[in-house]
Amino acid sequence: MKTNYVMIDMENVKPDNLNLLDRDLFKVFLFVGKNQTKLPIAIVKAVQQLGPRAQYVEISGTGHNALDFHIAFYIGRIAATDKDAFFHIISNDTGFDPLIDHLKQEHVFADRVAKIDEIPALIQLKMASKPLSERMSFVKERMLKPNASRPRTRKTLSSHIAAMLLKAVSDEDISNIIDGLFKDGWIRENGKRIVYSDESR
């Protein structure tokens, strides 16, 4: 499973739900500006709760985009050694978007969201506890995206769905999702090969 590195621009946002990141798949970096000499006690307590999976990065200088450059440096350094890393920049600053586009061109997984609860991995984890119909819709939506993987056996489809939901569901839940996809006609079997309804017969 990919490690999700969460880079929080503390000059731009004040996260109030760091507790959502209290899972082994997240590592958190809080980038703090040189002039930010005080932090809300709630944030400090939340960071302490995360233990060694969270750390502050204090910016040593001031100036336009100084913090942004630090985030870019940390992403580059981590990406050089962790090829499966997924980076999430938490900021309202759209100036990060060209960096995100370049990282994607270099096959580095990255995004920018304004709030912690918009991190895709958290959405996937939340979806794992939703009713069957919502989980089925989520699976369809993900697999209808351009260049999405289309597993051709029930075994590989099971593994694919488990990965979509970050292995937060039981084997029985996955089996129910697949059975539901068969029942509503979105997938069918041709011999032992799975065929999708939007594919030519």
C-alpha positions as CSV (number, residue, x, y, z in Angstrom):
1,M,0.0,0.0,0.0
2,K,1.3,3.4,-0.9
3,T,2.5,5.8,1.8
4,N,0.5,9.0,1.7
5,Y,2.6,12.0,2.5
6,V,0.5,15.0,3.7
7,M,2.2,18.3,3.2
8,I,0.2,21.0,5.1
9,D,0.8,24.7,4.2
10,M,0.2,26.2,7.7
11,E,0.5,29.7,6.4
12,N,-2.5,29.1,4.2
13,V,-4.7,26.7,6.1
14,K,-5.5,25.8,9.7
15,P,-6.5,22.1,9.7
16,D,-9.0,21.1,12.3
17,N,-9.3,17.4,11.6
18,L,-5.8,16.1,11.8
19,N,-7.2,13.1,13.7
20,L,-8.4,11.7,10.4
21,L,-4.7,11.1,9.6
22,D,-4.2,8.8,12.6
23,R,-3.6,5.8,10.4
24,D,-0.4,4.0,9.5
25,L,-0.7,4.9,5.8
26,F,-0.2,8.6,6.5
27,K,2.9,10.6,7.2
28,V,2.3,14.3,8.0
29,F,4.5,17.3,7.5
30,L,3.3,20.7,8.9
31,F,5.2,23.5,7.2
32,V,5.3,26.5,9.5
33,G,6.3,30.0,8.5
34,K,9.2,31.8,10.2
35,N,6.8,34.3,11.7
36,Q,4.3,31.7,12.9
37,T,5.5,31.7,16.5
38,K,2.3,30.4,18.0
39,L,0.1,27.4,17.0
40,P,-3.4,26.6,18.2
41,I,-3.3,24.1,21.1
42,A,-5.7,21.9,19.3
43,I,-3.3,21.4,16.4
44,V,-0.4,20.8,18.7
45,K,-2.3,18.1,20.6
46,A,-3.4,16.5,17.4
47,V,0.2,16.4,16.1
48,Q,1.3,14.8,19.4
49,Q,-1.4,12.1,18.9
50,L,0.1,11.2,15.5
51,G,3.5,10.5,17.2
52,P,6.5,9.8,14.9
53,R,4.3,9.9,11.8
54,A,4.0,13.7,12.0
55,Q,6.6,16.4,12.1
56,Y,6.9,20.2,11.9
57,V,9.1,21.8,9.3
58,E,10.0,25.3,10.3
59,I,10.8,27.7,7.5
60,S,14.1,29.4,8.2
61,G,13.6,32.5,6.1
62,T,10.9,34.8,4.8
63,G,9.9,35.9,1.4
64,H,7.4,35.3,-1.3
65,N,6.8,31.5,-1.8
66,A,9.5,30.6,0.7
67,L,7.2,27.9,2.3
68,D,6.1,26.7,-1.2
69,F,9.7,26.0,-2.2
70,H,10.3,24.0,1.0
71,I,7.3,21.8,0.2
72,A,8.6,21.2,-3.3
73,F,12.0,20.3,-2.0
74,Y,10.6,17.7,0.5
75,I,8.4,16.2,-2.2
76,G,11.4,15.8,-4.5
77,R,13.6,14.3,-1.8
78,I,11.0,11.8,-0.7
79,A,10.0,10.9,-4.3
80,A,13.6,10.1,-5.1
81,T,13.6,7.2,-2.6
82,D,9.9,6.2,-2.3
83,K,8.7,5.5,-5.8
84,D,5.2,4.5,-4.6
85,A,4.6,7.6,-2.5
86,F,1.4,9.6,-2.9
87,F,1.7,13.3,-2.0
88,H,-1.1,15.5,-0.9
89,I,-0.6,19.3,-0.5
90,I,-3.1,20.8,1.8
91,S,-3.5,24.4,0.7
92,N,-5.8,26.9,-0.9
93,D,-2.8,28.2,-2.9
94,T,-3.4,27.4,-6.6
95,G,0.3,28.3,-7.2
96,F,1.0,24.7,-6.3
97,D,-1.0,23.4,-9.3
98,P,1.8,23.7,-11.9
99,L,4.0,21.7,-9.6
100,I,1.3,19.0,-9.3
101,D,1.0,18.9,-13.1
102,H,4.7,18.5,-13.5
103,L,4.9,15.7,-10.9
104,K,2.2,13.8,-12.7
105,Q,4.1,14.1,-15.9
106,E,7.0,12.6,-14.1
107,H,4.8,9.7,-12.9
108,V,4.8,11.0,-9.3
109,F,1.4,10.6,-7.6
110,A,0.3,14.0,-6.3
111,D,-2.6,16.3,-5.7
112,R,-3.7,19.5,-3.9
113,V,-6.8,19.7,-1.8
114,A,-8.1,22.5,0.4
115,K,-9.1,20.3,3.3
116,I,-7.8,17.1,4.9
117,D,-11.1,15.3,4.4
118,E,-10.8,15.7,0.6
119,I,-7.7,13.5,0.5
120,P,-8.6,10.6,-1.9
121,A,-7.4,7.9,0.5
122,L,-9.7,9.2,3.2
123,I,-12.6,9.2,0.8
124,Q,-11.8,5.6,-0.1
125,L,-11.7,4.6,3.6
126,K,-15.0,6.4,4.2
127,M,-16.5,4.6,1.2
128,A,-15.6,1.3,2.7
129,S,-18.3,1.7,5.4
130,K,-21.0,2.9,3.0
131,P,-24.1,0.8,2.0
132,L,-23.5,-1.7,-0.8
133,S,-25.2,0.4,-3.5
134,E,-22.8,3.3,-2.8
135,R,-19.8,1.1,-2.8
136,M,-20.9,-0.4,-6.1
137,S,-21.3,3.1,-7.6
138,F,-17.9,4.1,-6.4
139,V,-16.3,1.0,-8.0
140,K,-18.0,1.7,-11.3
141,E,-17.0,5.3,-11.2
142,R,-13.4,4.5,-10.7
143,M,-13.3,1.8,-13.4
144,L,-15.0,4.0,-15.9
145,K,-12.2,6.6,-15.8
146,P,-9.9,6.7,-18.8
147,N,-7.1,4.1,-18.7
148,A,-8.6,2.5,-15.6
149,S,-7.7,-1.1,-15.1
150,R,-10.3,-3.7,-16.1
151,P,-9.6,-7.0,-14.3
152,R,-10.7,-10.1,-16.3
153,T,-11.2,-12.7,-13.6
154,R,-13.2,-12.7,-10.4
155,K,-10.0,-13.2,-8.4
156,T,-8.2,-10.2,-9.9
157,L,-11.3,-8.1,-9.7
158,S,-11.6,-8.9,-6.0
159,S,-8.0,-7.8,-5.4
160,H,-8.7,-4.6,-7.5
161,I,-11.7,-3.7,-5.4
162,A,-9.9,-4.4,-2.2
163,A,-7.1,-2.0,-3.3
164,M,-9.7,0.7,-4.2
165,L,-11.1,0.5,-0.7
166,L,-7.6,0.4,0.8
167,K,-8.2,-3.2,2.1
168,A,-10.7,-1.8,4.7
169,V,-13.4,-4.2,3.7
170,S,-13.9,-8.0,4.3
171,D,-13.7,-10.7,1.7
172,E,-17.4,-11.1,2.2
173,D,-18.0,-7.4,1.4
174,I,-16.0,-7.6,-1.7
175,S,-17.9,-10.7,-2.8
176,N,-21.2,-8.9,-2.2
177,I,-20.0,-5.9,-4.3
178,I,-19.1,-8.2,-7.2
179,D,-22.3,-10.1,-7.0
180,G,-24.1,-6.8,-7.1
181,L,-22.3,-5.8,-10.2
182,F,-23.3,-9.1,-11.8
183,K,-26.9,-8.6,-10.8
184,D,-27.3,-5.2,-12.2
185,G,-25.7,-6.3,-15.5
186,W,-22.6,-4.1,-15.3
187,I,-20.4,-7.1,-15.6
188,R,-21.0,-10.6,-16.9
189,E,-18.9,-13.7,-17.5
190,N,-17.9,-15.1,-20.9
191,G,-16.6,-18.5,-19.8
192,K,-14.3,-17.5,-16.9
193,R,-13.5,-14.1,-18.4
194,I,-15.3,-11.0,-17.1
195,V,-16.8,-8.7,-19.7
196,Y,-18.0,-5.1,-18.9
197,S,-21.3,-3.8,-20.1
198,D,-19.8,-0.8,-21.9
199,E,-17.5,-3.1,-24.0
200,S,-18.4,-4.6,-27.3
201,R,-19.9,-8.1,-27.1
